[in-house]
Every structure is written in C-alpha cells, then in structure tokens.
C-alpha cells in the first residue's frame, strides 16, 4: 500500500487564524478523525494508492503511519508545485483522494483546476468535507464527473427549547446523485451516520452508480454524418419510429444498445445550426460552437458525430475505444478522354500506324517497279522478237493500273480496304504479289474492325486522380470543413501533403463543395463512406434532371471520382463528456459489440443504398450504345475528306487557268492533240 501525502498551504496569511478558530468551534476532534480513518481504511481495501490533500487546519488530522495496510509514505513539502505532485500521483496509478480543505472556495478552485488539466483521476474515490460552496451553480458539472465521492457533513446539535449546545455532535456521510437532478441547487444523498464510535450502515459507501442508471434521462447531442448517424434516425429521436429498414447509423445503433445495457433513456437533440457548425468552429472571439461548444458547456453526456480519435478532440471530449476506422480521402473530378475525333486511328497504336503506312508505301512501290519492269523488259523483248499477238495484248492490258506511282499506291491502298481492282493484270509476278497482299489486307482489316468494335462498345476512357502526388501537381483547389485537416497536411513531412496543405480551403457547405467538384475545380476531403453516398446522390439528381426537362439544369461537366489512395485510416470513436465516469463501462460494451460483428453489420446497412445505386448506375453505363459523340470521328473523317477534295478542286482550277490556258500549245479546238503531246507541265 502506497500513501502519497500532500500538504497544501492554501489559506491566506491574514485569515489563517480566523479559519482555524472557526473550524475548531465546529470540529468534533476525535469523532472527525475517526470518521476519516474509517473511510480511508475502506478505500485501502479498494485502491492501492491514496493522495492526501490538506491544509494547515486538517494537516495533522490523520496519522497515515498508523493506518492499517499502509507501507510507504511519500511526503511533499507545501512549497512544491501542486501540478508536479499530482502528476507523480497519476504516475503510480493513484485513484483515491482524501481532500481535507477548510475553505470551500479553495477546495472548489482546487477541484476545478485539477479536473480541467486532467491532473486527477475523476473516476477514482474521493473523500471531502461538506461545504455548500462546493455546490454553487457553476460547479454542478464537477459532480457529473466526480461521482464516487463521500462528503463528511458535521452538524452542531442544539436543544430546540433552550438553544444550548448538545454534548454530542452529529456527523453524516453524503454523496451525489448521478446523473444530477435538474435543480437550481444540488441535493446530496444521505448514506450513513457516525454514531457512538461507529458507522450505522456498514462499510460499503462507494457504491457503483453507472451499472444501472435506473431509466434516468441522459442528453445526447447529435451531428448527422455518414456512417455515424443518418437522417433516417430522426424519426427515433423525434419519437416517431417507423418500420423503415434502412441503416440508422453505427453510432445511433451503438447508443441504442448502450442505453439498454446501462438502463438509461437517451434524449437525443441536434444543436442549433449544427449542419454548418459541425464539430465546431473557433470563432474570432475564442468562443466555440458545434459539438465542441456543447462539450465545453457540458450540455450532454454523449456526442454522436463521427469524431476522429485525435489529440485535438481529446482536449474537449472523452473518446471511447475506437469502434471503426475510416479511409479519409478526396472526392475529385473525373474527366472523360475527349478523343472521339480520333476514332479512326484509335484501333491501332502509333507505331502500328507507322508500320502500316510504310508497308503501304513499300507495297505500292513494289507493284510499280514490277509493272514497269515487266512493261520495259519483257514486253519490249517480245515486241522485238515479233511475238505481238492477242495474248500479248491481254498481258499488257492490266499493267496500266500500276505503271504510274500515284495510281500504284492508290490501288494498293484500295486493296487494303478490300476494294476490287478494275481489272486483274495478266502478269503472273504481279498476280502472285496481289494474292499475298490480299491475305495481308484481310488480316489487317479484321484486326482493325475488331479493335474498332471494341472501341465503340466500351465506355469512354476516364482520366482520374488517384494519388496525393497527382492531386498536388494538379491545378484544382482542395478543401474540407475541418480546420484540423488543413493543419494535418500543413505539418506533414511529405512534400505532396505540404503542397495540398498550402492550397487547402475551408468550406462549410457540403452541397457547395460537391458542386465545385462536379465543375472540375475542387477536390473535397472526407471519409470514403460519405463520399460514396454523395456521389450516388449526385448521379441520381442528374438523372432525374435529364428525365424532367422542366427542372433547372444541374448537369455537371465532370463525373465524381473517389481517390483510390487513403490519406490516413482514421480511428473513429463515440464522444463523451470530458472526464466522464461512464467511459470504462461504455468501453467494455463497445469492445463486446465489435467482437460479435455488429459494427460491420450496421456499416453494411448504412452503405447498402449506396451500393445498390452504384450497381444500377454501372449497369446502365456499361450498355454498348453508340451515340453521336462516339461517332464524332466518322463525321470528322468525312468533313476532312470534303475539305481536302474542295482544296484539290481549287488547285486544279488554278492550275487550269494559270498554267494550262497560258500554254502556247493549248488549243481548245484540238484538245486531243494537246493532250497527246508529251507536255511535262501536264
């Protein structure tokens, strides 16, 4: 047993003797000492460490060396800092406090300071002297946090008729109710009396108060945020339950079970303007709003709002054991690849097209040289040998298709598109080459058509942002509604995160943020579950708008995409009032709920609607429908053909007027003679 004894000189010098004299008048001496020692021995049976806090009036009231079960006494001088002493007490797991301070104001200030700075374990056992100044209205919150407390209350006994002081004085033991009843002044609960050197009703004065709350009402502040609490739960805290099977939210379901297990009635309420203030905004005048503001004012016992388990929130709440982790990421604009105009060249890659063009040119040149060689050498030889006959004329007849380089490439190009030749050359060398060229053309055409069919049937390729690096390099703004998220990025050691932190904007209106994302100028930071929900809502809204032409046009330029990379997997917890006595019991219940899989089931219920709608949207988008947008390339091809043909026509007209007509050999009445002359200009 370790006893840490703390002596505090907190009485003003000018009033020291007055306080001492006054308390000597009401102090019952040995009786008070006996009561304190009796309670201390009771505490020793339940705790392994006690912190004594006393002033000069009660400094020698308890002889800790003679207390049964004590082994070590650590004594601090009054001049040592209070904070260091209490920190040392917490370091050795001290969870019992004997606070004997005569001045009620000083005792109240001590409790306020140590509770605010978390220097004491408010869930421990406390023994204090009763003083009405401890129960002033601004101190009521203390007794909702320090509930395992016993007050020693001394009475001066007087004879009602004579007014003379009785020979014996009365000492009662009181405690506080939990939760406190709503009254202007606190009414303590009587538990025992010191009578004839002993306590009347036994020794167990620190009874358990949170196991069964006896159907008392506890305030629960709600901020609707998926997947913690959904809008469907409003019917329950408005006392209008229905048979709707949609998910109510993980935290709402947790509260339903916790309230039944601890036997209290939850009284849900939504703070004013909570949809904009959310967790809380630190105003310029240092006032807090939202859930943080509610917690600072101590208005509720529980706070539901998808609270992140962070040091910032621990300054205002007691957070339970995390019941889930959420992927925090960005909702980014998704761009469609605007390459429908390239429809004709999409089936093959760049190097494939280069190979095809080179093969086409090479094939045309080979046909040309074969035809020229056959005409010049074989045909000329036969003419010289006087073999000119009907069959010879037939052989030469088909060679004119390839005897000019332009025509050769053009007909070779036509065969590639499976266009038949006007006539088939009789030359066997050219015929063999044409046969193999047809085989090549069939293979290329089949591959091209298959790839073209796949291009038309598949959805248009999408350009997405899936990593922090890509987001940092992009020109779009980023933001969210929580200032702590901005600080998280700004203080990160990662360069991409720092870049995001520099351009992180605070935006409180979710609908406005989603609208900016749809316009392609913003990336919104939130948990992936909520982002999936808002993305589906946006898709449904746009679909309804398209079906109803009378509505205002809200169609977006960009689809919404959830970034694949998680910035952080954030633990999520229920919020309780700071230093709440309910935390140990609630933590135990939450761990049991997690172990049996209810959290996963509730999460699935919340996201069921989003999953179903996503599947429907994907099924509709995967239909192989060829619209005008996909056929844009075909129209562009024909337009390009018209333009080129028109340009060639203009070129021919100019050539006719400025070259042919000005030729001295030109005679419009003898055009056959003009064209028969070997004129290099024509």
Rosetta blueprint (number, residue, H / E / L):
1 X L
2 X E
3 X E
4 X E
5 X E
6 X E
7 X E
8 X L
9 X L
10 X L
11 X L
12 X L
13 X H
14 X H
15 X H
16 X H
17 X H
18 X H
19 X H
20 X H
21 X H
22 X H
23 X H
24 X H
25 X H
26 X H
27 X L
28 X L
29 X L
30 X H
31 X H
32 X H
33 X H
34 X H
35 X H
36 X H
37 X H
38 X H
39 X H
40 X H
41 X H
42 X H
43 X H
44 X H
45 X L
46 X L
47 X L
48 X L
49 X E
50 X E
51 X E
52 X E
53 X E
54 X E
55 X L
56 X L
57 X L
58 X L
59 X L
60 X L
61 X L
62 X L
63 X L
64 X H
65 X H
66 X H
67 X L
68 X L
69 X L
70 X L
71 X L
72 X E
73 X E
74 X E
75 X E
76 X E
77 X L
78 X L
79 X L
80 X L
81 X L
82 X H
83 X H
84 X H
85 X H
86 X H
87 X H
88 X H
89 X H
90 X H
91 X H
92 X L
93 X L
94 X L
95 X L
96 X E
97 X E
98 X E
99 X E
100 X E
101 X L
102 X L
103 X L
104 X H
105 X H
106 X H
107 X H
108 X H
109 X H
110 X H
111 X H
112 X H
113 X H
114 X H
115 X H
116 X H
117 X L
118 X L
119 X L
120 X L
121 X L
122 X L
123 X L
124 X L
125 X E
126 X E
127 X E
128 X E
129 X E
130 X L
131 X L
132 X H
133 X H
134 X H
135 X H
136 X L
137 X H
138 X H
139 X H
140 X H
141 X H
142 X H
143 X H
144 X H
145 X L
146 X L
147 X L
148 X L
149 X E
150 X E
151 X E
152 X E
153 X E
154 X E
155 X E
156 X L
157 X L
158 X E
159 X L
160 X L
161 X L
162 X L
163 X L
164 X L
165 X E
166 X L
167 X L
168 X L
169 X L
170 X E
171 X E
172 X E
173 X E
174 X E
175 X E
176 X L
177 X L
178 X L
179 X L
180 X L
181 X L
182 X L
183 X L
184 X L
185 X L
186 X L
187 X L
188 X L
189 X E
190 X E
191 X E
192 X E
193 X E
194 X E
195 X E
196 X L
197 X L
198 X E
199 X E
200 X L
201 X L
202 X L
203 X L
204 X L
205 X L
206 X L
207 X L
208 X L
209 X L
210 X L
211 X L
212 X L
213 X L
214 X L
215 X L
216 X E
217 X E
218 X E
219 X E
220 X E
221 X E
222 X E
223 X L
224 X L
225 X E
226 X L
227 X L
228 X L
229 X E
230 X L
231 X H
232 X H
233 X H
234 X H
235 X H
236 X H
237 X H
238 X L
239 X L
240 X L
241 X L
242 X L
243 X L
244 X L
245 X L
246 X L
247 X L
248 X L
249 X L
250 X H
251 X H
252 X H
253 X H
254 X H
255 X H
256 X H
257 X H
258 X H
259 X H
260 X H
261 X H
262 X H
263 X L
264 X E
265 X E
266 X E
267 X E
268 X E
269 X E
270 X L
271 X L
272 X L
273 X L
274 X H
275 X H
276 X H
277 X H
278 X L
279 X L
280 X L
281 X L
282 X E
283 X L
284 X L
285 X L
286 X L
287 X L
288 X E
289 X L
290 X H
291 X H
292 X H
293 X H
294 X H
295 X H
296 X H
297 X L
298 X L
299 X L
300 X L
301 X L
302 X E
303 X E
304 X E
305 X E
306 X E
307 X E
308 X E
309 X L
310 X L
311 X H
312 X H
313 X H
314 X H
315 X L
316 X L
317 X E
318 X E
319 X E
320 X L
321 X L
322 X L
323 X L
324 X E
325 X E
326 X E
327 X E
328 X E
329 X E
330 X E
331 X E
332 X E
333 X E
334 X E
335 X E
336 X E
337 X L
338 X L
339 X L
340 X H
341 X H
342 X H
343 X H
344 X H
345 X H
346 X H
347 X L
348 X L
349 X L
350 X H
351 X H
352 X H
353 X H
354 X H
355 X H
356 X H
357 X H
358 X H
359 X H
360 X H
361 X H
362 X H
363 X H
364 X H
365 X H
366 X H
367 X H
368 X H
369 X H
370 X H
371 X H
372 X H
373 X H
374 X H
375 X H
376 X H
377 X H
378 X H
379 X H
380 X H
381 X H
382 X H
383 X H
384 X H
385 X L
386 X L
387 X L
388 X L
389 X L
390 X H
391 X H
392 X H
393 X H
394 X H
395 X H
396 X H
397 X H
398 X H
399 X H
400 X H
401 X H
402 X L
403 X L
404 X L
405 X H
406 X H
407 X H
408 X H
409 X H
410 X H
411 X H
412 X H
413 X H
414 X H
415 X H
416 X H
417 X L
418 X L
419 X L
420 X L
421 X L
422 X L
423 X L
424 X L
425 X L
426 X L
427 X L
428 X H
429 X H
430 X H
431 X H
432 X H
433 X H
434 X H
435 X H
436 X H
437 X H
438 X H
439 X H
440 X H
441 X H
442 X H
443 X H
444 X H
445 X H
446 X H
447 X H
448 X H
449 X H
450 X H
451 X H
452 X H
453 X H
454 X H
455 X H
456 X H
457 X H
458 X L
459 X L
460 X L
461 X L
462 X E
463 X E
464 X L
465 X L
466 X L
467 X L
468 X H
469 X H
470 X H
471 X H
472 X H
473 X H
474 X L
475 X L
476 X L
477 X E
478 X E
479 X E
480 X E
481 X L
482 X L
483 X H
484 X H
485 X H
486 X H
487 X H
488 X H
489 X H
490 X H
491 X L
492 X L
493 X L
494 X L
495 X H
496 X H
497 X H
498 X H
499 X H
500 X H
501 X H
502 X H
503 X L
504 X E
505 X E
506 X E
507 X L
508 X L
509 X L
510 X H
511 X H
512 X H
513 X H
514 X H
515 X H
516 X H
517 X H
518 X H
519 X L
520 X L
521 X L
522 X E
523 X E
524 X E
525 X E
526 X E
527 X E
528 X H
529 X H
530 X H
531 X H
532 X H
533 X H
534 X H
535 X H
536 X H
537 X H
538 X H
539 X H
540 X H
541 X H
542 X H
543 X H
544 X H
545 X H
546 X H
547 X H
548 X L
549 X L
550 X L
551 X L
552 X L
553 X L
554 X L
555 X L
556 X L
557 X L
558 X L
559 X E
560 X E
561 X E
562 X E
563 X L
564 X L
565 X L
566 X L
567 X L
568 X E
569 X E
570 X E
571 X E
572 X E
573 X E
574 X E
575 X E
576 X E
577 X E
578 X L
579 X L
580 X L
581 X L
582 X L
583 X H
584 X H
585 X H
586 X H
587 X H
588 X H
589 X H
590 X H
591 X H
592 X H
593 X H
594 X H
595 X H
596 X L
597 X L
598 X H
599 X H
600 X H
601 X H
602 X H
603 X H
604 X H
605 X H
606 X H
607 X H
608 X H
609 X H
610 X H
611 X H
612 X H
613 X H
614 X H
615 X H
616 X H
617 X H
618 X H
619 X H
620 X H
621 X H
622 X L
623 X L
624 X L
625 X L
626 X L
627 X L
628 X L
629 X L
630 X L
631 X L
632 X H
633 X H
634 X H
635 X H
636 X H
637 X H
638 X H
639 X H
640 X H
641 X H
642 X H
643 X H
644 X H
645 X H
646 X H
647 X H
648 X H
649 X H
650 X H
651 X H
652 X H
653 X H
654 X H
655 X H
656 X H
657 X H
658 X H
659 X H
660 X H
661 X L
662 X L
663 X L
664 X L
665 X L
666 X L
667 X L
668 X L
669 X L
670 X L
671 X H
672 X H
673 X H
674 X H
675 X H
676 X H
677 X L
678 X L
679 X L
680 X L
681 X L
682 X L
